[in-house]
Amino acid sequence: MTRTPASKFYCFKWYEYDANFFDSSIFRGISNRVHCHPPITLFSDTSVFILKKSCYILYFQSNFIARGCSETCKIWPCGLTCSYKHRNGGNNQTFFHSSAHSWHLQCRYADSSCNGLDVEFRALPRKVLWDLPRFVQIVEVGPRDGLQNEKSIVPTSVKIELIHKLVASGLSVVEATSFVSPKWVPQLADAKDVLEVIRHVPDVRFPVLTPNLRGFEAAVAAGAKEVAVFASASESFSKSNINCTIKESLARYRDVITSAKKHGIRIRGYVSCVVGCPVEGAIHPSKVAYVAKELYDMGCSEISLGDTIGVGTPGTDFVALCFQHVISWYHYLSLPFKTNFEASDDVSLFLRALQSKSINMLAQCMCEKGEHLLISDHIICSFNCWTFFNATILATLPTYVIGTFTLLAILSVSGKVLAMLEAVLSFVPVDKLAVHFHDTYGQALANILVSLQMGINIVDSSVSGLGGCPYAKGATGNVATEDVVYMLHGLGIETNVNLNKLMDAGDYISNRLGRPSGSKTTTALHKLTT
Ligand SMILES: CC(C)(COP(=O)([O-])OP(=O)([O-])OC[C@H]1O[C@@H](n2cnc3c(N)ncnc32)[C@H](O)[C@@H]1OP(=O)([O-])[O-])[C@@H](O)C(=O)NCCC(=O)NCCSC(=O)C[C@@](C)(O)CC(=O)[O-]
């Protein structure tokens, strides 16, 4: 299986089947079914395919599917009607499918009426879950993120016992506490006492939060071997959480990181509000990419992307899909770029980026020029994007209109996890990224799954779903570690965590806090055993 990272197309050969496959009843069954649907002419969401002597499938992200065979190899832009020559029959036939959900329809349809499609069904999991990691590193944040929001002070001994229980379940990274101002977070005023006891536990990493040099020095004095700095992609949240602008926070963290490097201390970097902010609403991916890049360039060994208020949803939206289509059209038609968009040089630059590369470069362009581009927002107001959903019209529109449309599409992707990840991945290697989802809207597991599909294999979570940020109004707890482990094990992904022991830890802290566990897995399994 090969992957073309530059364009974010995924291409893989249909390697189970050789050319004989196309003569088989399976293929004929599918193709007959497909022909029952009207051929598509426009926007078949993400279906794009390459055909050679054997069959290749090429698709955007997790969507597909179209297939066929031909003697020639050609990449078709999304949504074009495609004719191909069947190697035996020689008839030209239209073979694209027509809608975003075509894949599901196709399979179900085939199941009810075609023989021999079992093979097709057995291949399903591989198609859907083809790129998941084998191992996921869980970063347990319960003792810090989970407890920091608790109103009544949890005794230090309880915090220490909780950490021991979490470690006993197999968790090897446990964020233990914060060396922040006790005036700001009174619950964690005992950071030194907690760390001094647990730091002797072998083979476990205990990162602690440090908001400034003062916190860093206190943490090192207490025996910290790993610290975490926490910036925000939202200016408003930065002010309410750490009382400074994003720029000021990055300057502070530069000092912390410089000092940490001297001490040989590992640094984790957080970016908060990566999809939404309680004050500013949707956060543009370019802002997240900018902060993540800064932290990474400074020397953070891992960047954790936090959906602080849990508003993110996994998917891209229809407008964003259209954005992808626009790019395809540009590539396919090699449209000339009349940079007659006189509004600003930045827009011209942006259009050139659009012409030359993929969404990655656009994200980069947005990151560097984002401020100016956003100023150009008014330009897009006069356009109604729905007018442009027809690809034929798109192809004939003056370049600047398409550019405008694209701006609109980009602006509309805010609040979506995939778009955010894609922007960040332009700057930070995937193995240096972690995700940190609060579960306010019940989207955390879905967001984790798409993050895994994007190649990320470090996931933050909190035992019993404890947590919430004292400075993020309305935010509830992190996704429960028990639920994450249950899902990962269900997917066949290793975590080295024993779910029963983890639930013990969850029960322990829930009892101490006097409320039921926030983990659905724990609740369900307890019901079974009582
Ligand atoms: C950054 C500050 C300190 C600025 O706070 P400030 O008031 O602007 O700073 P200051 O320098 O004026 O200090 C105020 C007082 O705190 C003291 N102080 C100053 N620094 C420290 C320190 N390190 N340790 C102990 N004490 C400290 C300092 O000495 C002074 O004491 P006073 O002179 O008034 O007696 C403050 O805003 C703060 O501590 N904020 C932390 C807030 C916090 O912990 N939020 C939750 C964590 S972030 C989060 O949850 C998000 C995350 C990471 O989980 C990811 C996600 O979900 O998105």
The ligand as a Gaussian input file, in Angstrom:
#p B3LYP/6-31G(d) Opt

LIG

-5 1
 C        0.525000      31.664000      34.647000
 C        0.044000      32.316000      35.921000
 C        0.964000      31.993000      37.054000
 C        0.077000      33.809000      35.682000
 O       -0.638000      34.462000      36.730000
 P       -0.464000      36.003000      36.976000
 O       -1.407000      36.379000      38.033000
 O       -0.569000      36.733000      35.691000
 O        1.060000      36.064000      37.346000
 P        1.862000      36.744000      38.465000
 O        3.264000      36.653000      38.031000
 O        1.299000      38.094000      38.793000
 O        1.660000      35.761000      39.707000
 C        0.519000      35.788000      40.510000
 C        0.856000      35.052000      41.783000
 O        1.134000      33.690000      41.495000
 C        2.471000      33.401000      41.857000
 N        3.001000      32.521000      40.836000
 C        3.314000      32.815000      39.589000
 N        3.721000      31.715000      38.973000
 C        3.670000      30.723000      39.850000
 C        3.972000      29.352000      39.795000
 N        4.410000      28.781000      38.678000
 N        3.799000      28.604000      40.873000
 C        3.350000      29.154000      42.017000
 N        3.046000      30.455000      42.136000
 C        3.212000      31.234000      41.052000
 C        3.172000      34.730000      41.898000
 O        4.292000      34.675000      42.756000
 C        2.098000      35.619000      42.436000
 O        1.965000      35.392000      43.823000
 P        1.754000      36.635000      44.825000
 O        2.953000      37.495000      44.649000
 O        0.484000      37.311000      44.391000
 O        1.655000      35.986000      46.161000
 C       -1.393000      31.888000      36.247000
 O       -2.222000      32.397000      35.290000
 C       -1.539000      30.419000      36.343000
 O       -0.975000      29.770000      37.195000
 N       -2.364000      29.846000      35.450000
 C       -2.561000      28.397000      35.403000
 C       -3.971000      28.108000      35.036000
 C       -4.154000      26.614000      34.895000
 O       -3.450000      25.832000      35.481000
 N       -5.121000      26.229000      34.054000
 C       -5.433000      24.853000      33.834000
 C       -4.374000      24.143000      33.035000
 S       -4.484000      24.380000      31.284000
 C       -5.622000      23.231000      30.791000
 O       -6.269000      22.640000      31.584000
 C       -5.726000      22.927000      29.328000
 C       -5.057000      21.604000      28.967000
 C       -3.537000      21.684000      29.197000
 O       -5.548000      20.546000      29.767000
 C       -5.292000      21.255000      27.507000
 C       -6.739000      21.376000      27.068000
 O       -7.639000      20.744000      27.657000
 O       -6.939000      22.076000      26.095000

